[in-house]
Amino acid sequence: GREWHLVSRPQGWPVPGDFALREGPVAAPGEGQILVRNLHLSVDPYMRGRMNDVKSYVPPFQLDEPMTGGAVGIVVASKAEGFAPGDHVLHDLGWREYATPKAKHVTKISAELAPLTTYLGVLGMPGLTAYAGLLEVASMKKGDAVFVSGAAGAVGSEVGQIAKLKGASRVIGSAGSDEKVRVLTEEYGFDAAFNYKSGPVAEQLKEAAPSGIDVYFDNVGGEHLEAAIGRLNVHGRAAICGMIAQYNATEPPAAPRNLAMVIGKRLRLQGLLVMDHQDLMPQFFEEVSGWVRSGELKYRETVVEGVEHTLDAFLGLLKGDNTGKMIVTLAD
Ligand code: NDP
């Protein structure tokens, strides 16, 4: 089976030469393992951080080793109790066609309950990030005005819709194209949205949120975070989830320059890691899958076909080619 390797550490924006698609072994499963044929691979922004050789909450990718990431597949052979050929599973050995995970690191999933790709997106890790970040980390309450950046992406589009469903007084989103802005207001029910590429974020946010905001869900950092700090009301809260504007930067960002406002407004800015909120998974899955089934919560996926295009999908994600979750589907 083919598998992607990182062959050199990117400086700034990753380039195709930093990666190689190589033929790897398809090993028979050992005791306690299963052999999985991957059907859908996830590419996620956090993977950019793993390409750097720095200590972080997830270890860096090793050079000339298969890369890893979320994946959904079908069991081909099993040496583990409770798993049989034909079962669908969610696991962490993505970026490849075949994987041999240990059964204890694998979650069984049901294609009858929800489409398989949703376990990587709206009902998976990004969805839990949105749910836990908004409701636990930012303590969003009924009546709050909520602003989310990266609002047309996997996490952001779910943050905005959950906020509406939980009684936000106003939901504002920013995204990088006019078409994405249209999807937010016309399809996802955002009260206002703007294209951050068409003018200064602070000015556009002021217009969209004349009475300020109570919650900011940050996927972007930099100028967005500065504008949000400027617009947050007294006792406002921000969930700091991601700072994608700086993942490929080679210089530290200039903004936010107004951090001192945190004092006078008694703001709470709190970092968020989805792995801390696994205990919420059952509650999240039940509530959000209900909204998805009833059509109250909408989602999109941008699907790229073929393992050979996994890198294109990842680079496209960093540039905003996706609306909703970016998925790689492996052809049969
Ligand atoms: P998305 O689906 O949102 O895809 C990334 C999006 O980022 C792109 O579509 C693009 O949209 C936007 N983007 C890229 N560059 C910039 C920029 N310079 N300024 C503004 N927007 C930019 O990805 P996810 O939903 O998976 O992740 C969203 C954020 O959440 C990321 O920052 C990620 O790191 C973070 N995250 C954090 C987790 C945690 O545990 N803390 C867990 C999961 C995700 P556009 O066209 O609008 O520019």
Residues whose N, C-alpha, C, O or C-beta is under 5 A from the ligand:
A	BS01	NDP	D44 P45 Y46 P126 T129 G150 G153 A154 V155 G156 S174 A175 G176 S177 N219 V220 C241 G242 M243 I244 A245 L272 L273 V274 L317 L318 K319 G320 D321 N322 G324 K325
